[in-house]
Amino acid sequence: MNGTVKEYTAAIIGGGAAGMLAALTLAEAGVGEILLLERNERLGRKLSATGNGQGNVTNTDMGVHRYFTSEPDKVAGVLSAFGQEQLLRRLTELGGYFTADAEGRVYPASRQASSVTDILRFALAARSVDVRLGAYVSRAEKKGTSFCISTKDGEYRGRFLLIAAGGQASPHFGSDGNGYALARAFGHTVTALSPALVQLKTERGPIRGLKGIRCDCGLTLFGKEKFFCRGDVIFTDYGVSGNAVFRASSRARAGDVLSLDFLPDCPAEELAALLSAKAARCAARPSEDLLRCIVNSAAARAILRSLRISPETDCGALAGRAGEIAARVKDLRLRVEGSMGFENAQVTKGGVPLSEVDDFLMSKKEAGLFFAGEILDVDGECGGYNLQWAFSSGVRCAERIAELCNEDR
Ligand SMILES: Cc1cc2nc3c(=O)[nH]c(=O)nc-3n(C[C@H](O)[C@H](O)[C@H](O)COP(=O)(O)OP(=O)(O)OC[C@H]3O[C@@H](n4cnc5c(N)ncnc54)[C@H](O)[C@@H]3O)c2cc1C
C-alpha cells in the first residue's frame, strides 16, 4: 500500500487455540514483533465453547492412534515434540490447574473453558503480542521477501506467516472455511472436507418415542470398517447424538448401519435366561414389564415394537421369545442417513494435506508459510484430541519460526 506499512517478524491469522499458543511461544522464544489477527471481537471463541463449556483440553491416553490423518508419522512427530505433558506444564505455568476424569479427559479445575482462553489472553497481553481484533484477513500473498496480509482496515507485512484460521465446523465461532481459500492462494490443495464429531441423522421409525432419552449403550458402526465404542446415546427427532455417536460419526457415512446394545454389561444368553424366568414369574403383566428395570421404559417399548410385540401382549406369552427379545435389546439397528452438517460439527475432516508441509508444518510451496490446527488434514477423536493437535501444531510452527529467526541473526 505505502512505504510505512509495519513489517512484523511473524504474522498469525487466527486467534484460536493454535494461533494463541503459537504467538505466545514465539514471544517466549524472544521473537519480537508478533502480530495476531483475529476476525472476531474476542480471542478463542471456539476454545471457550469446548467440552460443553468445560474445556476438555487434552487426554491422558494420548497417541497418534487417536487421529485420522494420511501421515501418522508427521502427526506423531508433532505430538512427541509437544504433547500432553508439555501442554499441561505450559498451561499450569500460565496459572491454571488441570485434572483428568475417569476417561482420561483433562479439564481445567474451574471447569470453565473460557478460563483457559483467559490465561492465554492475559499472557499474550503481558508479552506485548500485537493482537488485532475484528481483523478479518481477506487476502495474503508473498511480495518479495515478506508476506502481505490484507484486512479491511489496512495491510500488514510479516517475514513469516502462520495460517491458523481453523476449519469449517461450527462456523458461527469464526472459522468458516475461508482459511482454505487463503491456503489455495499459495498453491495449496485441500482434501475433501466433511463434518466430524457430529450428531447423526438416522431412520426414525425404530426410535420413535425416544426423543430426549439418554442411554449408556454399546454402539457398533457397520461401515467401511466395523467400529465399536461405548458411551451415551441421546435420541433426538432427527436421529442420535451423545458421546458414543460423536466418536462413531468420524467414520460414519450415509447408508451405514448403527447397532445399539442397550445392556452392554450383560451377555445375550444371560439376559435371555433372565427374561425367560421373568416371563414365567410375571405372566399376567403387560409386555413392557418384561424389560422394566432392565432398560429405559421408552427404549423397552421401541424394542418390543420392533419385534411387533403389542403392549397388550402378556409377559407369559413371551416366554418362548426371550432369546429373540434379548438379542434385540443388544442389537437395535438404525440406518444412517447423514450427519447434522458443519453447522453442528465440532471438527472438520480433511484440509491442507500434510504431504504439502514439512515436518515442522512449513509449506513446501512457499518458504516461510506455516499451517497449524484444524486447517490441516488431521482430526482427532472426541476427548481432548483436537485441542491437543491445535496447541501442539501451533507450538511446532512457532518453535521452527524462532529457530529460523535465530539462524538469520
Ligand atoms: C462446540 C465445540 C466443542 C468442542 N469441544 C472440544 C473439546 O472439548 N476438546 C477438543 O479437543 N476439541 C473440541 N472441539 C474442537 C476444537 O475446538 C477445535 O478443533 C480447535 O479449537 C481448533 O483450533 P484452531 O486454532 O485450529 O481453530 P479455531 O479454534 O477455529 O480458531 C481459528 C480462529 O481463526 C479465526 N479466523 C478464521 N478466518 C479468519 C480470517 N480470515 N481472518 C482472521 N481470523 C480468522 C476464527 O475466528 C477463529 O477464532 C470442539 C469444537 C466445537 C465447535
The ligand as an SDF file (V2000), in Angstrom:
LIG
                    3D

 53 58  0  0  0  0  0  0  0  0999 V2000
  -18.8360  -26.9020   20.2940 C   0  0  0  0  0  0  0  0  0  0  0  0
  -17.4380  -27.4490   20.1820 C   0  0  0  0  0  0  0  0  0  0  0  0
  -16.9100  -28.1720   21.2340 C   0  0  0  0  0  0  0  0  0  0  0  0
  -15.6180  -28.7030   21.1300 C   0  0  0  0  0  0  0  0  0  0  0  0
  -15.1060  -29.3750   22.1980 N   0  0  0  0  0  0  0  0  0  0  0  0
  -13.8270  -29.8370   22.1430 C   0  0  0  0  0  0  0  0  0  0  0  0
  -13.2270  -30.4210   23.2860 C   0  0  0  0  0  0  0  0  0  0  0  0
  -13.8130  -30.4770   24.3750 O   0  0  0  0  0  0  0  0  0  0  0  0
  -11.9520  -30.8920   23.1600 N   0  0  0  0  0  0  0  0  0  0  0  0
  -11.2490  -30.8050   21.9810 C   0  0  0  0  0  0  0  0  0  0  0  0
  -10.1080  -31.2620   21.9220 O   0  0  0  0  0  0  0  0  0  0  0  0
  -11.7850  -30.2180   20.8930 N   0  0  0  0  0  0  0  0  0  0  0  0
  -13.0440  -29.7060   20.9510 C   0  0  0  0  0  0  0  0  0  0  0  0
  -13.5740  -29.0740   19.8680 N   0  0  0  0  0  0  0  0  0  0  0  0
  -12.7280  -28.9110   18.6490 C   0  0  0  0  0  0  0  0  0  0  0  0
  -11.6970  -27.7820   18.8720 C   0  0  0  0  0  0  0  0  0  0  0  0
  -12.3430  -26.6890   19.4720 O   0  0  0  0  0  0  0  0  0  0  0  0
  -11.0520  -27.3250   17.5640 C   0  0  0  0  0  0  0  0  0  0  0  0
  -10.5480  -28.4270   16.8650 O   0  0  0  0  0  0  0  0  0  0  0  0
   -9.9340  -26.3310   17.8390 C   0  0  0  0  0  0  0  0  0  0  0  0
  -10.4390  -25.2060   18.5290 O   0  0  0  0  0  0  0  0  0  0  0  0
   -9.2700  -25.8660   16.5480 C   0  0  0  0  0  0  0  0  0  0  0  0
   -8.3500  -24.8580   16.8860 O   0  0  0  0  0  0  0  0  0  0  0  0
   -7.7750  -23.8900   15.7490 P   0  0  0  0  0  0  0  0  0  0  0  0
   -6.9680  -22.8720   16.4740 O   0  0  0  0  0  0  0  0  0  0  0  0
   -7.1670  -24.6780   14.6830 O   0  0  0  0  0  0  0  0  0  0  0  0
   -9.0610  -23.2160   15.1000 O   0  0  0  0  0  0  0  0  0  0  0  0
  -10.1630  -22.2530   15.7580 P   0  0  0  0  0  0  0  0  0  0  0  0
  -10.2970  -22.5070   17.2010 O   0  0  0  0  0  0  0  0  0  0  0  0
  -11.3610  -22.4220   14.9150 O   0  0  0  0  0  0  0  0  0  0  0  0
   -9.5320  -20.8100   15.5870 O   0  0  0  0  0  0  0  0  0  0  0  0
   -9.3790  -20.2160   14.3240 C   0  0  0  0  0  0  0  0  0  0  0  0
   -9.5860  -18.7320   14.5060 C   0  0  0  0  0  0  0  0  0  0  0  0
   -9.3050  -18.0820   13.2750 O   0  0  0  0  0  0  0  0  0  0  0  0
  -10.2140  -17.0260   13.1000 C   0  0  0  0  0  0  0  0  0  0  0  0
  -10.2780  -16.7450   11.6590 N   0  0  0  0  0  0  0  0  0  0  0  0
  -10.7690  -17.5430   10.6880 C   0  0  0  0  0  0  0  0  0  0  0  0
  -10.6100  -16.9410    9.4970 N   0  0  0  0  0  0  0  0  0  0  0  0
  -10.0000  -15.7640    9.7180 C   0  0  0  0  0  0  0  0  0  0  0  0
   -9.5910  -14.6960    8.8640 C   0  0  0  0  0  0  0  0  0  0  0  0
   -9.7370  -14.7450    7.5340 N   0  0  0  0  0  0  0  0  0  0  0  0
   -9.0310  -13.5970    9.4300 N   0  0  0  0  0  0  0  0  0  0  0  0
   -8.8510  -13.5300   10.7800 C   0  0  0  0  0  0  0  0  0  0  0  0
   -9.2360  -14.5110   11.6290 N   0  0  0  0  0  0  0  0  0  0  0  0
   -9.7890  -15.6220   11.0960 C   0  0  0  0  0  0  0  0  0  0  0  0
  -11.5040  -17.5680   13.6620 C   0  0  0  0  0  0  0  0  0  0  0  0
  -12.3900  -16.5400   14.0210 O   0  0  0  0  0  0  0  0  0  0  0  0
  -11.0110  -18.3780   14.8510 C   0  0  0  0  0  0  0  0  0  0  0  0
  -11.0310  -17.6230   16.0500 O   0  0  0  0  0  0  0  0  0  0  0  0
  -14.8560  -28.5200   19.9410 C   0  0  0  0  0  0  0  0  0  0  0  0
  -15.4010  -27.7850   18.8830 C   0  0  0  0  0  0  0  0  0  0  0  0
  -16.6810  -27.2470   18.9990 C   0  0  0  0  0  0  0  0  0  0  0  0
  -17.2480  -26.4540   17.8570 C   0  0  0  0  0  0  0  0  0  0  0  0
  1  2  1  0
  2  3  1  0
  2 52  2  0
  3  4  2  0
  4  5  1  0
  4 50  1  0
  5  6  2  0
  6  7  1  0
  6 13  1  0
  7  8  2  0
  7  9  1  0
  9 10  1  0
 10 11  2  0
 10 12  1  0
 12 13  2  0
 13 14  1  0
 14 15  1  0
 14 50  1  0
 15 16  1  0
 16 17  1  0
 16 18  1  0
 18 19  1  0
 18 20  1  0
 20 21  1  0
 20 22  1  0
 22 23  1  0
 23 24  1  0
 24 25  2  0
 24 26  1  0
 24 27  1  0
 27 28  1  0
 28 29  2  0
 28 30  1  0
 28 31  1  0
 31 32  1  0
 32 33  1  0
 33 34  1  0
 33 48  1  0
 34 35  1  0
 35 36  1  0
 35 46  1  0
 36 37  1  0
 36 45  1  0
 37 38  2  0
 38 39  1  0
 39 40  1  0
 39 45  2  0
 40 41  1  0
 40 42  2  0
 42 43  1  0
 43 44  2  0
 44 45  1  0
 46 47  1  0
 46 48  1  0
 48 49  1  0
 50 51  2  0
 51 52  1  0
 52 53  1  0
M  END
$$$$
